[in-house]
Amino acid sequence: MSMEVQLVTRIFHAVDAHGSNVVWRKYLNAVPGYKADVILLCGDLTGKAIVPVVKVKENEWYINPFGKIERFYSREKLEQRLDMLRNQGYYTFEATKEEIAELQQNPKKVDELFANLMKERLDEWLKMVEEKIPKEIKVIVMPGNDDIFEIDEVIKAHEDRIIYPLEKVVYLDDKHPMISCEYVNPTPWDTPREMKEEDLMRKLEKEFRRVDQKEYKYLVCNFHAPPYDTMLDLAPKLDKNLNVVTRLDGSPEMVHVGSKAVRHVLEKYQPRLGLHGHIHEAAADQKLGRTLIVNPGSDYQAGVLRGYVIDLQPDPDVELKAWRVEG
């Protein structure tokens, strides 16, 4: 008599790449490196700043990324420096002094330029998926609270290869459904995708209704905001001027900044797994009841990819195995 063998599904979950080219390349290498069946990059895909390259004359340029002018007299040296900045998540573009002065007088044009640079880099990244990742591997890419809404269409344009998971149920294998939410509770920075806790609660409840209650024991919740009052949501306390509050020993005072709505629904429905991000400093995993929750954290400016490798066991009563990895 033959016995059916139920296979484990291995997922690799990373977050908060923030435009870093090197982090994206490392993410693509997670498939052979960790033998993943499903890879997820969920939340805060885009960078936060532009570094203009001022062309002075033939074979002379300068940049001023951190208040200090850096001059270059060869294209090769310039590109080496720009690659370093792109690996830290910055966008670059070349222009004359006059063109940059014109941009400084027109904030709307700056916003348009920023949006176009974000979309161009993300499109390049997603084309790399199509070129490098075997078709049998599921690739899931989702925006986060910092991302402008225009990038969603860039992801959807690659839907023949890349899964855009918002407002739908995605099956990671034949047993594990996943629901997703990119919104977070309010932050001091007024990012594009924030909601009051009561509104976020309603949105999350709507996501749970997409899944039959019998599947909750297998359910994966891909919620960018981590649950409140856990090891996954500790961040430095800020004063009214958004400066970090420090203790007497000089270390930052840490406070919980996650979502109470996310914590409520996880405790209420007890899904199998919660995949989170958003708080870069809070790389951690723990249990909320039966639910394993993870936040890989982020160190994108150092070009470090952080992630969780998780084996989804077919038996919902078997403890999930998870490893936090970085490199």
Secondary structure, DSSP 8 states (H G I E B T S, - for coil): --------EEEEEE---TT-HHHHHHHHTHHHHHT-SEEEEES--S-S-EEEEEEEETTEEEE-TTSS-EEESSHHHHHHHHHHHHHTT-EEEEE-HHHHHHHHT-HHHHHHHHHHHHHHHHHHHHHHHHHHS-TTSEEEEE--TTS-TTHHHHHHTTTTTSB--TTS-EESSSS-EEEEE--BS--TT--SSB--HHHHHHHHHHHHTTS-GGGGGG-EEEESS-BSSSTTSEEE-B-TTS-B-B-TTS-B-EEE-SBHHHHHHHHHH--SEEE--S-TT--EEEEETTEEEEE---BGGGTB-EEEEEEE-SSTTS--EEEEEE-
